[in-house]
Amino acid sequence: MEFITYEMFGAVGDGVTDDMPAVILAHEEANRRSVPVKAKEGAVYYVSPKNYTAIVQTSVDWTGAKFIIDDRECENRNAALFMVTTKNEPVELFIPSLRRGQTKLDNPYGKELYVVVRNNNHKDYIRKGLNQNNGTARTDNFILRADSTLPSPVSFDFDEVTSVHAVPVDTERLTLTGGEFTTIANQWVSEYAYHARNIVVRRSNVEISGITHLITGELDHGAPYSGFLSISGCAHVCVHDCVFTGHKIYSTIGAAGKPVSMGSYDIGLGTASDVSLIRCRQTTDIHDRGYWGLIGTNFCRDLLLEDCVFSRFDAHQGVTNCTLRRCTLGWQCLNAIGNGTFLIEDTNAYGYALVNLRSDYGSTWNGDMIIRNCTWHPLGDNRAVFSGHNDGTHDFGYDCYLPQHVIIDGLHIGEENPDNRPLCIFNNYLGNAEIPAAERKYMPIPPVSVTVQNICTDRPVTLCDKPELMPETRFEIR
């Protein structure tokens, strides 16, 4: 048998009949036989609000088919509709401790492994602000090659490692191709009750192409979404030539007891390594402030966005190494905290800053920022390329750094009729509040060097809106 179809198991494809039971059975049989699944061109598969999950372990071709996902009164908002999993079993790996910058680790199996490590006795990302929390366990994930080397260095010191998850990387590529998916939005009360009802990838070596996700039926209230495409606990995933849709913004009362807008995503990346998004875009206007930024990431490593058009990029609880190339970013622009090297090149961005260093996590980037041949269209009155806020009074669980080495080579400031105020590379990240020095126990560490050349603006260029914050930073304009 060359492939399995949903119709073999009773799918009707008329957009009315609940076809998900047939879909689940088809994938079960495909997994058993190790053959792909192919949808029927022209079929419209209706997915009712029942508690459904299809386990996917073989390639799928949805080209020419449509899915209607009804999220009104869904039985289990946390359930994935398609869960892509590996057939590989986890292996034991003993790791007593790790050091930041470490690039080698014993691999007794002689094959590539995907590894997640945690220290549950240390909390990082102790969030400040309206969505404050008590932090999460120190976490890192990486690829461990067969020769015991790591493609990129460990992000944090681990004095102890309390848990290790290691699984062999799949050697055969699994593909998800085509298909138009339309979500009829949930009608939940506006609160932090994240909905999944999505495609979840938890297998390494996966290629996703040609998928379109649309949204209909949004009301004046609703719960947020964690991401129609969710990638976590895996490595080597490429998403290309896909279309996504932004979710309407709803507000609720946050952890601080005040109103807060809820983040709602169509792409969610969490604890994943070597993920690429190429030639992807969104249907909603990237400048429409009624829709939340499309993508959010946590604990990721070695990300690439290339030729994408999104309302924003967001490294939420940290990314280690990221490249944005030939992208266009809308009103929420580029938000990042993390480690390693962040390269932004040939990118067109709109925002209050070109790079917003997230203040709720300490505005930290422990590494280098490189900007090449980009255009920034400033919104509002601020004129700082990097913007953040950390007054040194909050313990985020780690030492906070401003980008240690900044290289700007080619930056055009797209504004009309500029005034005489300077363009600052960094804003006044401490703020203007009069806080005693004794209370500033967790001061961020200033940059070591900032080099600027080929910058196109009629404004004078300065290092910082408050120069005394960076007295030892080497600043050079060429």
C-alpha positions as CSV (number, residue, x, y, z in Angstrom):
1,M,0.0,0.0,0.0
2,E,1.6,3.3,-1.1
3,F,-0.5,5.6,1.1
4,I,-3.5,5.8,3.4
5,T,-6.5,8.0,2.8
6,Y,-9.0,9.4,5.3
7,E,-11.8,8.1,3.0
8,M,-10.6,4.5,3.6
9,F,-11.8,4.9,7.2
10,G,-15.1,6.6,6.5
11,A,-14.3,10.3,6.0
12,V,-17.0,12.1,4.0
13,G,-15.3,15.5,3.4
14,D,-18.6,17.4,3.0
15,G,-17.7,20.1,5.6
16,V,-20.6,19.0,7.8
17,T,-19.9,15.4,8.9
18,D,-17.4,15.1,11.7
19,D,-14.5,13.5,10.0
20,M,-12.0,13.5,12.8
21,P,-12.6,9.9,14.0
22,A,-11.7,8.7,10.5
23,V,-8.7,11.0,10.4
24,I,-7.5,9.4,13.7
25,L,-8.0,5.9,12.5
26,A,-6.2,6.6,9.2
27,H,-3.1,7.9,11.0
28,E,-3.1,4.9,13.3
29,E,-3.0,2.6,10.4
30,A,-0.4,4.6,8.5
31,N,1.8,4.6,11.6
32,R,1.4,0.8,11.9
33,R,2.3,0.3,8.2
34,S,4.9,3.1,8.1
35,V,3.3,4.6,5.0
36,P,2.2,8.3,4.3
37,V,-1.3,9.7,4.5
38,K,-2.9,11.6,1.6
39,A,-6.0,13.8,1.8
40,K,-8.5,13.9,-1.0
41,E,-8.2,17.0,-3.2
42,G,-11.4,19.1,-2.9
43,A,-12.5,17.5,0.4
44,V,-13.6,19.7,3.3
45,Y,-13.1,17.8,6.6
46,Y,-15.1,19.1,9.5
47,V,-13.5,18.8,13.0
48,S,-16.1,19.1,15.8
49,P,-15.3,20.5,19.2
50,K,-14.9,17.0,20.7
51,N,-11.6,15.9,22.4
52,Y,-9.6,14.7,19.4
53,T,-5.9,14.0,18.8
54,A,-4.4,12.2,15.8
55,I,-0.9,10.8,16.3
56,V,1.2,11.4,13.2
57,Q,4.4,9.4,12.7
58,T,4.5,9.4,8.9
59,S,4.5,12.0,6.2
60,V,1.2,13.7,5.3
61,D,0.0,15.4,2.1
62,W,-3.0,17.7,2.6
63,T,-2.7,19.5,-0.7
64,G,-6.0,20.6,-2.1
65,A,-8.0,19.7,1.0
66,K,-9.6,21.9,3.6
67,F,-10.2,21.5,7.3
68,I,-12.8,23.4,9.3
69,I,-11.9,23.4,13.0
70,D,-14.8,24.2,15.3
71,D,-13.5,25.6,18.6
72,R,-16.9,26.7,19.9
73,E,-17.5,24.8,23.2
74,C,-14.5,22.5,22.6
75,E,-14.3,19.6,25.1
76,N,-10.5,19.9,25.7
77,R,-8.9,23.2,24.8
78,N,-5.5,21.8,25.5
79,A,-5.7,19.0,23.0
80,A,-3.6,19.0,19.8
81,L,-5.5,17.9,16.6
82,F,-2.4,16.5,15.0
83,M,0.5,15.5,17.2
84,V,3.7,14.7,15.3
85,T,5.8,12.3,17.4
86,T,8.9,10.2,17.1
87,K,9.0,6.4,17.2
88,N,12.5,6.7,18.9
89,E,12.6,5.9,22.6
90,P,14.5,8.2,25.0
91,V,18.0,7.1,26.2
92,E,19.7,7.6,29.4
93,L,22.4,10.3,29.5
94,F,24.3,11.2,32.7
95,I,25.1,15.0,33.0
96,P,26.0,16.1,36.5
97,S,26.7,19.7,35.6
98,L,27.3,22.1,32.7
99,R,29.2,25.3,32.1
100,R,28.2,28.3,30.0
101,G,30.2,28.2,26.8
102,Q,30.7,24.4,27.0
103,T,30.9,22.8,23.5
104,K,31.6,19.1,24.3
105,L,29.7,16.5,26.2
106,D,30.2,12.8,26.3
107,N,27.9,10.9,23.9
108,P,28.1,7.1,24.4
109,Y,25.6,6.3,21.7
110,G,27.4,7.3,18.6
111,K,24.4,9.0,17.1
112,E,22.9,12.5,17.1
113,L,20.8,13.2,20.2
114,Y,18.4,16.0,21.0
115,V,18.8,16.9,24.7
116,V,16.9,19.0,27.2
117,V,18.5,19.7,30.6
118,R,16.9,21.4,33.7
119,N,18.0,22.5,37.1
120,N,14.7,22.6,39.1
121,N,16.6,24.1,42.1
122,H,17.3,27.3,40.3
123,K,14.7,29.7,38.9
124,D,15.2,31.9,35.8
125,Y,13.0,34.4,34.0
126,I,11.4,35.6,37.3
127,R,9.0,37.9,35.5
128,K,8.4,41.5,36.5
129,G,5.3,43.6,35.7
130,L,1.7,43.0,35.0
131,N,2.2,39.3,34.3
132,Q,4.7,38.7,37.1
133,N,5.6,35.2,38.2
134,N,8.0,33.2,40.3
135,G,10.1,32.0,37.3
136,T,10.8,28.7,35.7
137,A,13.5,26.0,36.2
138,R,16.8,26.8,34.5
139,T,16.5,25.1,31.1
140,D,18.7,24.6,28.1
141,N,18.3,22.4,25.0
142,F,20.8,21.4,22.4
143,I,21.8,19.0,19.7
144,L,24.5,16.5,20.8
145,R,26.4,15.2,17.8
146,A,27.6,11.7,17.4
147,D,31.2,13.0,17.9
148,S,30.3,14.5,21.3
149,T,30.3,18.1,20.1
150,L,27.6,20.7,20.3
151,P,26.8,23.0,17.3
152,S,26.6,26.0,19.7
153,P,27.7,26.5,23.3
154,V,25.7,25.9,26.4
155,S,23.7,29.0,27.5
156,F,23.9,28.9,31.3
157,D,26.0,27.5,34.1
158,F,24.3,24.4,35.6
159,D,25.8,23.7,39.0
160,E,23.6,20.7,39.0
161,V,21.4,19.0,36.4
162,T,18.2,17.6,38.0
163,S,16.7,16.2,34.9
164,V,17.9,15.1,31.4
165,H,15.7,14.2,28.5
166,A,17.7,12.8,25.5
167,V,16.2,11.1,22.4
168,P,17.9,10.1,19.2
169,V,17.3,12.5,16.3
170,D,15.2,10.9,13.5
171,T,17.3,10.2,10.5
172,E,14.4,10.1,8.0
173,R,12.7,13.4,7.2
174,L,8.9,13.6,7.9
175,T,7.0,16.1,5.7
176,L,3.7,17.9,6.2
177,T,2.5,19.4,3.0
178,G,-0.3,21.7,1.9
179,G,-3.8,22.0,3.3
180,E,-6.1,25.0,4.3
181,F,-7.1,25.0,7.9
182,T,-9.8,27.4,9.1
183,T,-10.4,27.8,12.8
184,I,-13.9,28.9,14.0
185,A,-12.6,30.9,17.0
186,N,-13.4,29.9,20.6
187,Q,-16.1,31.9,22.5
188,W,-14.4,31.4,25.9
189,V,-14.5,34.2,28.5
190,S,-11.5,36.5,28.1
191,E,-9.0,35.0,30.5
192,Y,-5.7,33.1,30.4
193,A,-7.2,29.8,29.2
194,Y,-4.9,29.1,26.3
195,H,-6.4,27.0,23.5
196,A,-4.3,24.6,21.4
197,R,-6.5,22.7,18.8
198,N,-3.4,22.8,16.6
199,I,-0.6,21.0,14.8
200,V,2.1,20.1,17.4
201,V,5.5,18.9,16.3
202,R,7.5,16.9,18.8
203,R,9.7,15.0,16.4
204,S,13.1,16.0,15.0
205,N,13.8,16.3,11.3
206,V,10.5,17.6,10.0
207,E,9.7,19.8,7.0
208,I,6.4,21.7,6.9
209,S,5.4,23.5,3.7
210,G,2.4,25.0,1.9
211,I,0.1,25.1,5.0
212,T,-2.5,27.9,5.3
213,H,-4.2,28.8,8.6
214,L,-7.2,31.1,8.6
215,I,-9.5,32.3,11.5
216,T,-13.1,33.2,11.4
217,G,-15.9,33.9,14.0
218,E,-13.9,36.0,16.4
219,L,-16.2,37.9,18.8
220,D,-15.7,40.8,21.2
221,H,-14.4,38.3,23.8
222,G,-12.4,35.1,23.7
223,A,-9.4,33.2,25.1
224,P,-6.0,33.3,23.5
225,Y,-4.2,30.6,21.5
226,S,-0.8,29.1,22.1
227,G,-0.1,28.6,18.4
228,F,-1.8,26.8,15.5
229,L,1.7,25.5,14.7
230,S,3.5,24.5,17.8
231,I,7.1,23.2,17.7
232,S,8.7,22.0,20.9
233,G,11.0,19.3,22.3
234,C,12.8,18.7,19.0
235,A,15.4,19.8,16.5
236,H,16.0,20.3,12.8
237,V,12.5,21.6,11.8
238,C,12.0,23.7,8.6
239,V,8.7,25.6,8.0
240,H,8.5,27.2,4.6
241,D,6.0,28.9,2.2
242,C,3.2,28.8,4.8
243,V,0.5,31.4,5.6
244,F,-0.7,32.2,9.1
245,T,-3.2,34.6,10.6
246,G,-3.0,36.9,13.6
247,H,-5.4,36.5,16.5
248,K,-7.6,39.3,17.8
249,I,-6.3,40.9,21.0
250,Y,-8.4,40.4,24.2
251,S,-7.6,41.7,27.7
252,T,-8.0,40.3,31.2
253,I,-6.8,41.0,34.7
254,G,-3.2,40.0,35.1
255,A,-1.2,38.6,38.0
256,A,-0.6,42.2,39.3
257,G,-4.3,42.8,39.5
258,K,-4.4,45.2,36.6
259,P,-5.8,44.9,33.0
260,V,-3.4,43.3,30.6
261,S,-3.6,42.4,26.9
262,M,-3.2,38.7,26.4
263,G,-0.6,37.3,24.0
264,S,-2.2,35.1,21.4
265,Y,-0.1,33.3,18.8
266,D,-0.4,31.4,15.5
267,I,3.2,30.1,15.8
268,G,4.7,28.9,19.1
269,L,8.2,27.6,19.5
270,G,9.3,26.2,22.8
271,T,12.5,24.3,23.8
272,A,13.5,23.7,20.2
273,S,16.9,23.8,18.3
274,D,17.7,24.6,14.7
275,V,14.2,25.8,13.6
276,S,13.9,27.7,10.3
277,L,10.9,29.7,9.0
278,I,11.4,30.7,5.4
279,R,9.0,32.6,3.1
280,C,6.2,32.6,5.6
281,R,3.7,35.5,5.9
282,Q,0.4,36.4,7.6
283,T,-3.0,37.2,6.3
284,T,-3.7,40.0,8.8
285,D,-2.2,43.5,8.3
286,I,1.2,43.6,10.1
287,H,0.4,47.2,11.1
288,D,-3.1,46.4,12.5
289,R,-2.9,46.9,16.3
290,G,-6.1,44.9,16.8
291,Y,-4.2,41.7,16.2
292,W,-1.4,40.2,18.4
293,G,2.0,39.5,17.1
294,L,2.1,36.3,15.2
295,I,5.0,34.4,16.8
296,G,6.3,33.7,20.3
297,T,9.3,31.6,21.4
298,N,10.6,30.2,24.6
299,F,13.9,28.4,25.4
300,C,14.9,28.1,21.8
301,R,18.3,27.8,20.1
302,D,19.7,28.6,16.6
303,L,16.6,30.1,15.0
304,L,16.4,31.4,11.5
305,L,13.7,33.6,10.0
306,E,14.3,34.3,6.3
307,D,12.1,36.2,3.9
308,C,9.2,36.3,6.4
309,V,6.5,39.0,6.8
310,F,5.2,39.1,10.3
311,S,3.8,41.7,12.7
312,R,6.6,40.8,15.1
313,F,9.3,38.4,16.3
314,D,9.4,37.7,20.0
315,A,12.0,35.8,22.0
316,H,10.0,35.5,25.2
317,Q,11.9,33.4,27.7
318,G,15.2,33.6,25.9
319,V,16.7,32.5,22.6
320,T,20.3,31.5,22.1
321,N,21.5,32.6,18.6
322,C,19.1,33.9,16.1
323,T,19.2,35.2,12.5
324,L,16.6,37.4,10.8
325,R,17.3,37.9,7.1
326,R,15.3,39.8,4.5
327,C,12.3,40.0,6.8
328,T,9.6,42.6,7.3
329,L,8.3,43.2,10.8
330,G,5.2,45.3,11.7
331,W,3.9,47.3,14.6
332,Q,5.2,45.0,17.5
333,C,8.6,44.8,15.7
334,L,11.5,42.8,17.2
335,N,11.4,41.8,20.9
336,A,14.3,39.8,22.3
337,I,16.2,38.6,25.3
338,G,18.8,35.8,25.4
339,N,22.3,34.8,24.6
340,G,24.8,34.3,21.8
341,T,24.7,36.1,18.5
342,F,21.7,37.9,17.1
343,L,22.1,38.8,13.4
344,I,19.6,41.1,11.8
345,E,20.3,41.8,8.1
346,D,18.4,43.2,5.1
347,T,15.4,43.6,7.2
348,N,12.6,46.3,7.1
349,A,11.2,47.0,10.6
350,Y,8.5,49.2,12.1
351,G,8.5,49.8,15.9
352,Y,9.2,52.1,18.8
353,A,12.7,50.7,18.8
354,L,14.4,48.5,16.2
355,V,15.1,46.0,19.0
356,N,13.0,46.0,22.2
357,L,15.0,44.3,25.0
358,R,12.1,42.9,27.0
359,S,11.9,44.7,30.3
360,D,9.8,42.0,32.0
361,Y,12.8,39.8,31.8
362,G,15.5,42.3,32.6
363,S,16.3,43.6,29.1
364,T,19.2,41.2,28.9
365,W,21.2,40.0,25.9
366,N,24.4,38.2,27.0
367,G,26.2,38.2,23.7
368,D,26.5,40.2,20.4
369,M,24.0,42.1,18.3
370,I,24.8,42.6,14.6
371,I,22.7,44.9,12.4
372,R,23.5,44.9,8.6
373,N,21.7,46.8,5.8
374,C,18.4,47.3,7.6
375,T,15.7,50.0,7.5
376,W,13.9,51.1,10.7
377,H,10.7,53.1,10.5
378,P,10.4,54.6,14.1
379,L,6.9,54.8,15.7
380,G,6.2,57.4,18.3
381,D,8.8,60.0,19.6
382,N,11.5,57.7,20.9
383,R,14.7,57.5,18.9
384,A,16.7,54.6,20.4
385,V,17.8,51.6,18.3
386,F,17.8,49.4,21.4
387,S,15.2,50.1,24.0
388,G,14.8,48.4,27.4
389,H,14.2,49.1,31.1
390,N,16.0,47.6,34.1
391,D,16.4,49.8,37.1
392,G,18.4,47.2,39.0
393,T,15.9,46.5,41.7
394,H,14.6,43.1,40.6
395,D,16.2,39.6,40.6
396,F,15.4,37.9,37.4
397,G,17.4,34.8,38.3
398,Y,20.4,35.6,36.2
399,D,22.9,38.5,35.7
400,C,21.5,40.9,33.2
401,Y,23.6,42.3,30.3
402,L,23.1,44.9,27.6
403,P,24.4,43.5,24.3
404,Q,28.1,43.2,24.9
405,H,29.3,43.8,21.4
406,V,27.1,45.8,19.0
407,I,28.0,46.2,15.3
408,I,25.7,48.3,13.1
409,D,26.9,48.4,9.5
410,G,24.2,49.9,7.3
411,L,21.1,51.3,9.0
412,H,18.6,53.6,7.3
413,I,16.2,55.5,9.5
414,G,13.0,55.9,7.6
415,E,11.4,59.1,8.9
416,E,10.2,62.3,7.4
417,N,11.2,65.8,8.7
418,P,13.4,64.7,11.6
419,D,14.1,67.1,14.4
420,N,17.4,67.9,16.1
421,R,17.2,65.3,18.8
422,P,19.9,62.7,18.5
423,L,19.5,59.1,17.4
424,C,20.7,57.0,20.4
425,I,21.9,53.5,20.1
426,F,20.6,52.8,23.7
427,N,17.9,54.5,25.6
428,N,18.0,55.5,29.3
429,Y,17.3,51.9,30.5
430,L,17.4,52.8,34.2
431,G,14.6,55.3,33.9
432,N,14.2,58.6,35.7
433,A,12.9,57.4,39.1
434,E,15.0,58.4,42.1
435,I,16.0,55.0,43.6
436,P,18.6,54.7,46.3
437,A,21.8,53.0,45.1
438,A,21.5,50.4,47.9
439,E,18.2,49.2,46.3
440,R,19.8,48.7,42.9
441,K,21.3,45.3,43.6
442,Y,20.9,43.8,40.2
443,M,22.3,46.4,37.8
444,P,22.6,45.4,34.2
445,I,26.1,45.2,32.8
446,P,26.8,47.8,30.1
447,P,28.1,47.0,26.6
448,V,31.9,46.5,26.0
449,S,31.9,48.0,22.5
450,V,29.5,49.6,20.0
451,T,30.6,50.2,16.4
452,V,28.5,52.1,13.9
453,Q,29.1,52.7,10.3
454,N,27.0,53.5,7.2
455,I,24.1,54.9,9.1
456,C,21.7,57.0,7.2
457,T,20.0,59.7,9.3
458,D,19.9,63.5,9.5
459,R,20.1,63.2,13.3
460,P,23.3,63.3,15.3
461,V,24.2,59.8,16.6
462,T,25.1,59.2,20.2
463,L,25.8,56.1,22.3
464,C,23.2,56.5,25.0
465,D,20.3,58.8,26.0
466,K,22.1,58.9,29.4
467,P,25.8,58.7,28.6
468,E,26.9,58.3,32.2
469,L,25.4,54.7,32.2
470,M,28.1,53.6,29.8
471,P,31.4,55.4,30.8
472,E,33.7,52.5,29.8
473,T,31.9,51.4,26.6
474,R,34.1,51.7,23.5
475,F,32.0,53.7,21.1
476,E,33.2,54.2,17.5
477,I,31.4,55.9,14.5
478,R,33.1,55.3,11.3
